[in-house]
C-alpha cells in the first residue's frame, strides 16, 4: 500500500512543480496581463509540447472572450434577454406569414439562453456597421432554396398493412418463411393475416412507434408488394398499400429557416474576420 502511495506521489508532484514553475504572467494582450491565477492549471498534460498547446488554447479562448466583451462594450449592446426579445420581434415583423410566425415562435424558448443572447447582441452590433455583414439578401435566400431543394423534400409517406407472422424463434422464422411462400403462390394477404394473427393486424395501420425504425426498408418497396420485417417484438409480414407522391416544402415554409441559416453563417464569418484583424493589430504575446 505504501509503495502505491509513493508511486502516486511521484506521479503527482512533478505536475504541481510544472504548474508552479510557470511564470505569473502567462501572456499579454495589449495592456491586459493574463495571469496564471486566471486559469485552472491543475490538469496540465505531462508532455511539454502538449502542455504548451493546452496553455495556448486556454489563453486564446480567454482572448477571444475579451475581444467580444470589448466589442459589445463599445457598441453599447448587452447580451441579455432584452436584446434576444428585440431580435425575435424583428424576425416576427419580417416573417408575418402563418408558416413564418410559427417558426419564429420556436426561437422564443431561447430567450433565456446565454449563447442566444450573445448571438443576438453580436448580430445587432455588426448590423449597425453594415446589414450585409449578418443579413442575407432576399435573392440569396431564394437562390439557396432552389439550389438546395432536395434538402426541403417532405418525407414520403407509405401506407402499410401488417400482421405478426411469428416470433424470433427458429419455429417462428420457419412459419414466416412458409407464409411468404404461400403469398408467392398467390394466396390472399388478408386471409393469411386472419389465420396467423388473431389480433387482426392485417388492417391498414402504421407499426408501433418503438418498432418503426425496423420498417424503413419496406417503405421503399413498390406499391402492392410485401416482405418480412424482423423486430424485437417478432417477425411481421408487411404489405405496401400506397405511397404519397414526392413533394417539397414551399419557399414560404422554408424562408425563415434559410434566412436564419445564412444569417448565422454570415455572423460567424464576420466575427472570425474581425478576430483576425484585431489579432493582427494586437497579437498575443506568450511567456511560456
N, C-alpha and C positions, 0 to 999 in steps of 0.2 A: 504494500500500500504506500509506504514511504517512497519507494522508487518511482511509483506512478506520479505522486505529488511532485517529486523532484523534476521528472521529465516535463510535467505540465508547467512548472515554474520556469524551467529553462526555455520553454516554448513561448511563454507569455512575456517574460521580462524583455527580450530584445524588441518586441513590438512596442512596449512602453518607452524604451530607450529611443527607438527610431522616431516616435511621435514627439518625445521631449526634445530631441536634437534638432527638430525643425525650427527655423527662425520664427520669432514672434510675429513678424510681418511676412506673410506668405506671398503677397502680391500687392501691386498698386495700380489702381485705375484712375487716371487723372490725379486729383488730390485726395482720393479715397484710399485709405490703407485697409487692406483685407487681412486682418489679424487672425492668428491661429485660433483664438478663443471663439471666433465666429463660426467655426465648423466642428462637426463631430468627427474626430480623428481616431477613435478607439478601434476601428476595424480596418485599418490600412493594410493593403497587401504586403507580404514579406519581401517580394521581389522589388528591388529599387526601380526598375523600369515600370512595373505595374503600379507601384506606389506613386510615382511621378504622374502617370497617366490619370490615376484616380484623383489626385490632388488637383490636377489641371481641370478635370471635369467638374469638380466641386466649385472651383473658383470661377470657371466660365459660366456655370449656371447662375452663380450669385451675381456676376457682372451683367448677365442678360436681364436679371430681375431689376438691378439698379438702373439700367438703361430704360427699361419700361416704366419704372416709377418716375424717373426724371422726365420722360416724355409726357406722361399723364399729368404731372405737376405743372409743367409748362402750359399744357392745353387747358388745365382747369377742369377737366372731365374726370369725375370719380368713378371707379369701377364698383358700383353699388346697385341695389335693386331699382333705384330710380332711373338710372341710365338704362338698365335692362328693359324696364317697362316702356321707356321712351322709344327704344329700338322696336319693340313689339308693336307699339301704336303706329310707328312709321310704316311697318310692314302691313298692318291691317288696312291702312289708307290706300296702299298701293295695290293690294290684292283683295279687292272687295267682292269678288265672285264667291258663290257658296263654297266651291272647292277650295279657293284661296283662303277664305276665312277659317275653314275647318283645319287647314294645315297650319296656318299662323297660330291658331289656338294651341297647337301642340307645343309651341315654344314657351307658353306661359308657365309650365311646370319648371322651366329652367331659371326663372327669375331669381331664385334664392341661391343658385349655384355660382360660386366664386369664378369658375372658369368662364361661364357665360357672361357674367358681369364684366369681366376683363375683356372678353372679345368685343362686347358692345362698346365699351369705353375706347378701345383702340380703333374700332370702326369709325366712330364719330370724330376721333382725333385726326385720322387720315382723310376722312370725308371732307373735313373743313379745309384741308390743304388742296385736295383735288378729288372730286367724287369718283373719277375713273380709277383711282388707286384701289378702291374697295368695292365698287359697284359696276356690274356688267351692264352693257347697253342692251336695249330690247333686241337688237339684231344679234348680239352674242347669244342671248338666251334662246331665241328661235332657231338659230343655226345649230346650237348644241342639241336641241330637241330633234331636229331632222337627221343630224349626223349620228345620233345615238338612240334611234327609235327602238331598236331591239331591247334596249335597257328598260323600256316602258311597256313591254308586252304584258298583257294580262294573262296570268296562268290559265292554260287550257283546262277546262273542267270536263271530266269524263263521268258519265252516269254508269254506275255498276250495279249488277245483281250478283249476289254471292251466297254460298252456303258452305257449312263446315263439312268437308269430306272425310275427315279422320283426325286422329291425334298424331303426336310426333313419334309414336312407337313404330317398330317395323311393321306391325299389323296395320296400323293406321296409314302408313305410306303405301302399303300394298293395296289397301282399299281405295285410296285416292287414285293410284295408277289405274285400277280397274274402272273407276268412274270415268276417267279421261278416255280410256279405250272405248267405253260404251258411247261417249259423246262423239268420238270419231266415227263410230259406226252409224251415227245418225239419230241416236235416242234423244228425247226432249230434255233440255236443261232443267226445266221446272219440275218435270216428273221425277227426275233423279234427285232434285233438291228436296222434294217432299219425302222421298224414300230414305234419304240418308241424313237429313237434318230436320227432325220433327219440330224444331223451334221455328220453322218457317222462314229461314233466311234466304230463300230463293227470290224474295221480293226486291224491288228497287230500293237500295239503301247504301249509304257510304259505310266503310269499315268503322269500327270503333276508333275514337280519336287516338288511343295509345297504339293502335295497330296500323295506322295509315302509312307510316314510313315504309312498311313492308309491301305496300301495294303500288309503289311508284312505277315499277316496270310494266304492270299490266295496263296502266293508263295510256301507254303508248301503243298498245295493240290495236289492230284495225277494229272498227265497229262491227259487232256481231261475233267476234272471236272470243275464245275463252282460254284460261290457263290456270295452273295451280299456284298458290302463294303459301309459302311456309312461314308461320309466325309462332311466337311463344304460346299462343292460345290454340294452336292446332293448324291443320292444313286446310286451306279454303279453295274452293273452285269458284272462279270469278269469270263473269261474262261482261264484256263491254257493250252497253246498250246504245249509248250515243256519246257524242263529243261536241262541245261548243266550238265554233269556228275561231280561228286565230284572230285576236283583236289587240288593239293598243290603247293606252290611256291617251286622252286628248291633250292638246297643248295647254288648255286652261287648267287641267288637272295636275299638270307637271310643272307649270311655270314657276310656282313658288319654290318647289324643290330644286329646280335647276338654278334659279336665281341665288338661293342660299348656298348651293354647292360652289358656283362660280365666284360668289362674293367671298366665301371663306378662303378659296384658293388665292384670290387676289390679295386679301388681307394678309395671309401667310407670306406670300411672296414680297409684299410691300414691307412687312415687318422685318423679314430676313435681309432685304436690301438696305433698310435703314440701319440695322445692326451692323452690317458690314461697313457702311460708310462711317459710322461712329467709331468702330474699332480701328479703321484705317487712320482716322484723325487722332484718336486717343487709344493707342494699343495698350494692352495689359502687360505689365512688367512682372515677371515671376522671379522669386528669390529662393528657389529650392532646386 
